[in-house]
Amino acid sequence: MNTGQTMLTVLAMMMLTLLSVRMNSALLQTQETMQNSKFGLAAISLATSVIEKANKLSFDEVTVDSAITNTNALTPIIKLGVDGVENANKPPDFNDFDDYNNYQYDERTLASAYYHISCKVSYINPLTPNVDASSPTFHKKLTVSVSSVSMQDTVRISTIFSYWYFR
């Protein structure tokens, strides 16, 4: 084997090594993207589950047993959250939508990752739904945030629950 053939052999080995490294890199990136998607879907599922449970409840503590026609009767902003009837750590005890305000828990039963879920409820004006209202309205917004050390981003899903009455 002469010098030219040796150089070609070394060059071929270098190209094969480079190709192998690039393939491994592409596979790792694909696996990372798949893992992020998996964690994101689980986070969306957890947030949606909380929203579905909240939407089954009464709009407000005062609307559990009766109808109202004035926003002054609604729970004041500073008192959104659980009251004396509910336990802050037991959503089955919640009886109205705003009991989810400041509710948070860690989901550790899924095999894929641990998730932290936190909720915030606020009154909103339907014309400016991304701005919290400064007084009670007939519209409440629940924002559920799901985060995990395994995820790159926090998943946030919001829903608006409105109270309707008929005269």
Backbone as a ProteinNet text record, in pm:
[ID]
protein_1_A
[PRIMARY]
MNTGQTMLTVLAMMMLTLLSVRMNSALLQTQETMQNSKFGLAAISLATSVIEKANKLSFDEVTVDSAITNTNALTPIIKLGVDGVENANKPPDFNDFDDYNNYQYDERTLASAYYHISCKVSYINPLTPNVDASSPTFHKKLTVSVSSVSMQDTVRISTIFSYWYFR
[TERTIARY]
85	0	90.3	67.3	151.5	89.3	154.8	113	-23.4	-50.2	-178.8	-295.3	-273.5	-379.6	-402.1	-296.6	-307.8	-385.6	-354.9	-425.3	-573.9	-604.7	-745.1	-817.1	-748.8	-807.7	-834.6	-738.5	-756	-869.5	-874.4	-981.5	-1118	-1125.8	-1251.9	-1294.8	-1198.9	-1229.8	-1279.8	-1216.7	-1259	-1401.3	-1430.4	-1565.1	-1669.1	-1634.9	-1725.8	-1751.1	-1646	-1659.6	-1747.3	-1723.9	-1802.9	-1950	-1975.3	-2112.3	-2179.6	-2105.9	-2159	-2194.7	-2107.8	-2133.4	-2256.4	-2270	-2385.7	-2515.4	-2511.5	-2631.4	-2671.7	-2574.2	-2603.6	-2662.7	-2608.4	-2658.9	-2803.8	-2833.1	-2969.4	-3065.5	-3023.5	-3108.7	-3135.9	-3033.7	-3052.5	-3148.7	-3136.6	-3227.7	-3370.8	-3388.3	-3521.9	-3580.6	-3498.8	-3546.2	-3582.9	-3503.7	-3533.1	-3664.5	-3686.2	-3811.7	-3929.8	-3913.1	-4021.7	-4051.2	-3948.8	-3967.7	-4039	-3997.2	-4062.7	-4209.5	-4238.6	-4378	-4458.4	-4398.1	-4464.8	-4496.5	-4398.9	-4420.7	-4525	-4519.5	-4616	-4758.1	-4776.4	-4910.4	-4964	-4877.1	-4919.6	-4958.5	-4881.6	-4912	-5045.3	-5070.4	-5198.3	-5313.4	-5294.7	-5397.8	-5427.4	-5323.1	-5341.8	-5415.7	-5377.8	-5442.7	-5589.2	-5615.4	-5752.4	-5839.7	-5783.1	-5856.4	-5899.2	-5808.7	-5843.3	-5954.4	-5943	-6043.5	-6179.7	-6183.6	-6310.9	-6377	-6297.9	-6353.8	-6407.9	-6334.8	-6377.9	-6504.8	-6516.1	-6632.9	-6761.6	-6751.2	-6870.1	-6929.8	-6856.3	-6899.8	-6983.3	-7043.7	-7118.7	-7024.5	-7078.7	-6997.6	-6936.6	-7015.4	-6969.7	-7037.1	-6981.3	-7037.4	-7184.3	-7218.9	-7356.6	-7450.8	-7397.2	-7484.6	-7503.1	-7446.4	-7461.6	-7608.8	-7680.1	-7819.3	-7920.3	-7874	-7969.3	-7910.7	-7997.6	-7955.9	-7937.3	-7848.7	-7827.3	-7832.3	-7853.6	-7859.2	-7765.2	-7687.3	-7600.9	-7461.5	-7359.8	-7221.8	-7176.3	-7245.1	-7207.9	-7226.9	-7310.2	-7334.2	-7225.3	-7140.3	-7036.7	-6921.6	-6842.3	-6726.3	-6630.1	-6586.6	-6487.4	-6356.9	-6284.1	-6160	-6062.3	-6046.8	-5948	-5988.8	-6113.6	-6159.6	-6178.8	-6132	-6140.3	-6056.1	-6109.4	-6041.2	-6133.4	-6077.2	-6159.9	-6208.1	-6326.8	-6378.3	-6386.7	-6462.8	-6468.6	-6524.4	-6597.6	-6664.3	-6569.1	-6473.3	-6387.7	-6250.4	-6186.4	-6049	-5960.2	-5859.2	-5774	-5700.5	-5682.3	-5608.9	-5699.2	-5829.7	-5923.2	-6022.1	-5988.5	-6081.4	-6220.6	-6236.5	-6372.9	-6462.7	-6402.2	-6479.9	-6517.4	-6456	-6482.9	-6626.9	-6694.2	-6832.2	-6854.1	-6750.6	-6765.4	-6633.2	-6643.6	-6533.3	-6410.6	-6431.9	-6315.6	-6243.8	-6294.8	-6221.6	-6085.8	-6070.8	-5944.3	-5838.4	-5874	-5774.6	-5665.4	-5543.4	-5423.6	-5412.1	-5492.5	-5480.7	-5357.7	-5278.9	-5163.4	-5132.6	-5076.1	-5037.6	-4929.9	-4865.4	-4764.4	-4821.7	-4813.4	-4858.9	-4737.7	-4736.7	-4621.8	-4660.1	-4780.9	-4825.1	-4793.2	-4760.3	-4729.1	-4585.5	-4564	-4430.9	-4332.7	-4384.8	-4296.2	-4219.2	-4284.2	-4218.1	-4305	-4247.3	-4323.1	-4367.3	-4491	-4546.3	-4594.3	-4580.8	-4635	-4748.8	-4868	-4986.2	-5026.3	-5048.4	-5093.9	-5204.6	-5299.9	-5417.8	-5433.4	-5490.6	-5521.8	-5657.9	-5745	-5877.3	-5886.8	-5943.3	-5962.7	-6090.5	-6144.7	-6256.2	-6197.7	-6270.1	-6223.6	-6338.6	-6302.8	-6397.4	-6385	-6495	-6483.4	-6417.2	-6417.5	-6352.5	-6200.3	-6151.8	-6007.1	-5977.9	-5990.1	-5979	-5840.3	-5739	-5603.9	-5566.7	-5662.2	-5639.1	-5738.1	-5685.9	-5773.9	-5860.2	-5988.2	-6079.7	-6052.3	-6083.7	-6058	-6178	-6286.7	-6405	-6475.7	-6562.6	-6631.6	-6713.9	-6711.4	-6791.1	-6859.8	-6940.1	-7006	-6918.4	-6787.8	-6694.4	-6568.8	-6534.4	-6412.9	-6322.2	-6194	-6094.1	-6007.8	-5995.7	-5909.4	-5789.1	-5670.2	-5546.6	-5475.9	-5451.6	-5383.7	-5244.5	-5142.6	-5003.7	-4946.9	-4881.9	-4821.1	-4673.4	-4588.2	-4444.4	-4379.6	-4259.4	-4182.7	-4036.2	-3949.2	-3806.5	-3771.4	-3857.8	-3834.2	-3876.9	-3950.6	-4001.4	-3919.7	-3913.7	-3843.8	-3928.6	-4059.1	-4149.9	-4262.1	-4328.8	-4448.1	-4570.3	-4661.2	-4786.3	-4888.8	-4952.6	-5058.2	-5183.5	-5292.4	-5420.9	-5521.6	-5600.2	-5701.1	-5839.2	-5936.9	-6076.6	-6153.1	-6259.9	-6345.5	-6480.6	-6527.5	-6655.6	-6745.3	-6859	-6949.8	-7077.4	-7132.8	-7258.6	-7370	-7474.3	-7588.3	-7713	-7793.9	-7922.3	-8027.7	-8149.6	-8258	-8366.3	-8416.7	-8521.1	-8658.2
-115.9	0	123.1	212.8	331.4	446.4	558.9	675.5	726.8	725.5	773.2	688.2	557.3	467.8	483.1	504.5	524.4	651.6	757.2	884.7	869.3	796.4	774.4	692.3	594.7	512.1	596.8	679.6	768	865.5	923	1017.1	947.4	825.9	750.7	722.1	687.3	661.6	789	902.2	1030.5	1065	1042.3	1071.9	980.1	854.8	760.2	800.5	842	888.2	1011.8	1107.6	1231	1200.5	1111.9	1072.6	1006.2	921.2	853.3	953.5	1051.2	1153	1236.7	1274	1352.4	1273.5	1146	1062.2	1051.5	1032.1	1024	1155.2	1265.5	1397.1	1415.8	1377.8	1389.9	1301.8	1180.9	1091.4	1147.7	1203.3	1262.4	1381	1463.8	1578.5	1530.6	1427.4	1371.9	1316.8	1244.7	1189.7	1301.5	1407.9	1520.7	1587.2	1604.9	1663.9	1575.4	1445.8	1353.4	1357.3	1362.9	1369.8	1499	1612.5	1740.2	1736.1	1674.9	1662.2	1575.9	1467.8	1377.1	1449	1522.6	1595.8	1705.5	1772.7	1878.8	1826	1712.6	1652.4	1611.4	1556.6	1519.5	1644.6	1752.1	1877.5	1935.7	1931.7	1980.2	1897.8	1767.6	1679.3	1711.5	1734.6	1768.4	1901.7	2001.6	2132.9	2123.9	2051.2	2035.3	1964.4	1868.8	1796.7	1890.8	1978.1	2075.3	2168.5	2215.9	2307.9	2240.8	2115.8	2043.8	2029	1999.2	1986.8	2121.4	2228	2361.2	2405.3	2375.1	2417.1	2347.1	2239.1	2167.7	2231	2324.6	2384.8	2509.7	2559.4	2684.8	2799.9	2907.2	3023.8	3086.5	3097.5	3165.4	3101.7	3127.9	3075.9	3115.9	3239.2	3286.5	3230.9	3173.6	3117.9	2966.7	2908.3	2764.2	2728.8	2808.1	2776.8	2877.1	2990	3090.3	3171.3	3239.6	3325.2	3468.7	3540.9	3681.5	3766.5	3895.6	3985.4	4104.3	4105.6	4218.9	4168.6	4226.5	4182.5	4214.3	4305.1	4337.7	4218	4122.7	4004.9	3899	3912.6	3812.8	3821.8	3717	3712.3	3825.6	3902.8	4009.1	3949.7	4027.9	3981.2	3924.3	3991.5	3946	3815.9	3773.8	3650	3535.2	3552.1	3441.2	3325.1	3206.8	3088.1	3013.3	2919	2840.3	2926.6	2893.7	2962.2	2858.8	2885.1	2797.1	2659.7	2641.7	2514.8	2412.4	2459.9	2368.5	2351.2	2242.3	2216.3	2252	2336.1	2386.2	2275.1	2161.3	2052.3	1942.7	1965.5	1862.5	1920.3	1916.3	1966.9	1902.8	1776.7	1723.4	1803.1	1876.4	1959	2094.3	2132.9	2263.3	2267.5	2381.8	2392.9	2508.4	2589.5	2694.9	2716.9	2778.1	2795.5	2861.5	2966.4	3039.8	2969.8	2854.9	2778	2731.2	2730.7	2690.7	2801.6	2920.5	3027.5	2989.1	2999.1	2965.4	2816.4	2733.6	2589.5	2540.4	2456.8	2398.3	2261.7	2179	2045.9	1989.1	1884.6	1815	1681.3	1657.8	1530.7	1438.7	1333.2	1241.9	1099.1	1080.3	944.8	903.2	998.2	963	912.6	813.1	753.5	843.6	932.5	1011.1	1119.8	1192	1303	1348.1	1433.1	1498.7	1634.7	1672.7	1799.4	1882	2012.9	2105.6	2181.7	2175.6	2241.5	2353.3	2472.9	2585.4	2659	2712.3	2776	2918.7	3001.8	3139.7	3174.2	3229	3272	3422.4	3490.4	3634.7	3673.5	3787.3	3844.3	3915	3910.4	3979.5	4051.7	4147.4	4213.4	4141.8	4098.6	4021.9	4100.7	4232.8	4312.7	4313.8	4287.6	4281.4	4157.6	4038.6	3915.7	3887.8	3956.1	3932.4	4027.1	4110.4	4205.3	4173.3	4154.7	4127.1	4249.3	4225.1	4334	4380.1	4505.4	4561.2	4545.5	4491.6	4465.7	4341.5	4279.1	4158.6	4183.5	4085	4087.7	3951.9	3937.4	3809.2	3715.9	3742.8	3661.6	3634.7	3506.8	3468	3391.7	3412.4	3345	3255.5	3131.3	3035.4	3009	3031.1	3000.5	2888.8	2779.8	2664.4	2657.2	2655.6	2646	2511.3	2445.2	2315.2	2323.7	2293.6	2298.2	2170	2146.6	2029	2055.7	1999.4	2012.6	1937.7	1847.4	1770.9	1846.2	1955.6	2031.6	2159.2	2204.8	2329.1	2450.2	2440.8	2553	2514.3	2616.8	2596.3	2600.7	2507.8	2506.3	2585.8	2683.6	2763.3	2756.4	2716.7	2711.6	2789.8	2872.3	2953.6	2922.3	2944.7	2933.5	3046.1	3088.6	3191.9	3129.4	3153.4	3100	3219.8	3225.4	3339.5	3297.8	3392.1	3368	3433.2	3356.9	3408.3	3395.7	3496.3	3491.3	3542.6	3494.8	3532.9	3600.3	3708.5	3784.5	3740.9
0	0	0	-96.4	-104.4	-26.7	-27.7	50	4.6	-124.4	-176.4	-128.2	-130.5	-83.8	66.6	142.5	286.4	315.9	240.9	259.4	226.3	119.6	82.5	190.1	244.3	350.5	475.1	514.1	630.4	605.2	484.8	448.7	453.2	404.3	406.8	550.1	636	776.7	845	814	872.5	827.6	700.6	649.1	714.3	731	796.6	941.5	1010.9	1148.9	1156.6	1066.4	1062.6	1035.4	941.5	909	1029.6	1097.9	1216.2	1326.8	1350.1	1452.2	1415	1288.9	1244.6	1260.2	1228.7	1243.3	1390.3	1477.9	1621.2	1671.7	1626	1665.4	1620.1	1497.4	1445.3	1524.5	1558.7	1636.7	1775.9	1838.5	1971.3	1966	1864.4	1850.3	1828.9	1750.2	1727.3	1856.7	1933.1	2060.2	2158	2161.6	2250.8	2212.2	2083	2035.9	2071.5	2056.1	2090.6	2240.7	2324.3	2469.8	2507.5	2450.5	2480.1	2439.9	2326	2281.8	2378.3	2422.6	2516.6	2647.8	2701.8	2825.8	2806.3	2692.4	2663.5	2654.3	2588.8	2578.9	2715.7	2798	2933.6	3012.7	2997.8	3067.7	3020.6	2891.8	2837.3	2892.9	2900	2954.7	3100.8	3179.5	3321.5	3336.4	3259.3	3266.6	3223.7	3117.9	3068.9	3172.2	3240.3	3344.1	3456.4	3499.7	3604	3555.1	3432	3376.1	3367.6	3323.9	3313.8	3450.5	3552.3	3687.9	3736.7	3710.7	3755.2	3683.9	3555.6	3477.9	3519.7	3594	3641.2	3767	3826.6	3952.8	3929.3	4036.4	4029.3	4000.9	3946	3913.4	4038.1	4144	4264.9	4385.8	4502.3	4627.4	4641.5	4605.8	4623.5	4517.1	4408.5	4304.7	4318.1	4423.2	4444.2	4462.8	4543.6	4574.1	4520.9	4466.4	4418.9	4304.6	4233.3	4122.6	4172.4	4108.6	4144.3	4017.5	4035	3920.1	3935.6	4043.5	4071	4106.5	4044.6	4071.1	4213.4	4282.1	4420.1	4513.9	4474.4	4557.9	4541.4	4439	4412.5	4512.8	4518.9	4607.8	4573.9	4673.2	4646.4	4593.1	4516.6	4453.8	4556.3	4667.2	4765.9	4834.6	4817.9	4881.8	4783.4	4658.2	4563.4	4615.6	4608.9	4660.9	4754	4826.3	4917.7	5033.2	5082.1	5201.3	5313.4	5413	5529.1	5502.3	5392.9	5365.1	5302.9	5221.1	5146.2	5211.5	5172.7	5213.2	5094.1	5113.9	5005.1	4931.5	4992.8	4929.3	4873.2	4874.9	4829.3	4727.9	4600	4498.2	4501.1	4544.3	4551.6	4647.5	4741.5	4833.9	4773.4	4661.7	4601.2	4552	4574.9	4528.7	4430.9	4406.9	4306.1	4233.4	4116.6	4022.1	4084.9	4164.3	4215.4	4330.8	4374.7	4476.6	4422.6	4291.5	4230.3	4235.9	4282.7	4292.8	4393.1	4350.9	4431	4462.6	4399.6	4418.6	4342.8	4406.1	4338.8	4398.2	4314.7	4361.4	4269.4	4315.3	4236.3	4191.4	4062.2	4004.9	3993.8	4073.8	4076.3	4039.4	3987.9	3956.8	3813.1	3727.5	3589.3	3580	3497.9	3486.2	3411.1	3326.8	3240.4	3314.8	3406	3475.2	3592	3675.1	3781.8	3729.2	3761.6	3714	3833	3820.5	3919.9	3852.7	3911.1	3855.8	3950.4	3895.8	3977.4	3903	3980	3922.9	3974.6	3888.8	3926.4	3868.2	3952.8	3908.4	3928.7	3829.8	3840	3766.3	3804.7	3729.9	3608.3	3497.5	3377.6	3309.9	3227.6	3139.3	3005.2	2943.9	2818.4	2704.7	2712.4	2608.8	2623.9	2745.6	2772	2856.9	2798.1	2877.6	2935	2886	2938.4	3051.2	3092	3201	3312.8	3433.7	3547.3	3577	3604.2	3639.1	3781.5	3807.6	3940.8	4033.6	3981.8	4064.1	4008	4086.4	4039.3	3912.3	3824.4	3701.2	3688.1	3586.1	3562.4	3477.4	3474.3	3396.6	3479.7	3495.1	3567.1	3471.6	3489.7	3407.2	3496.5	3457.5	3526.3	3436.7	3489.6	3417.8	3493.1	3422.1	3479.8	3418	3504	3458.7	3501.4	3406.8	3435.1	3397.6	3494.6	3469.5	3518.4	3469.1	3509	3478.2	3559.1	3529.8	3401.1	3359.2	3237	3111.1	3128.5	3013.7	2994	2869.1	2839.9	2875.9	2855.6	2877.5	2972.6	3025	3107.4	3016.5	3035.7	2960.2	3039.5	2973.7	3037.1	2950.8	3014.2	2944.9	3028.1	2960.2	3028.9	2975.6	3061.8	3022.1	3089.6	3026.4	3084.7	3114.5	3234.9	3281.2	3309.6	3243	3258.5	3329.9	3401.6	3472.5	3393.4	3369.1	3293	3379.2	3374.1	3441.6	3345.3	3361.2	3271.8	3353.2	3302	3372.3	3329.2
[MASK]
+++++++++++++++++++++++++++++++++++++++++++++++++++++++++++++++++++++++++++++++++++++++++++++++++++++++++++++++++++++++++++++++++++++++++++++++++++++++++++++++++++++++

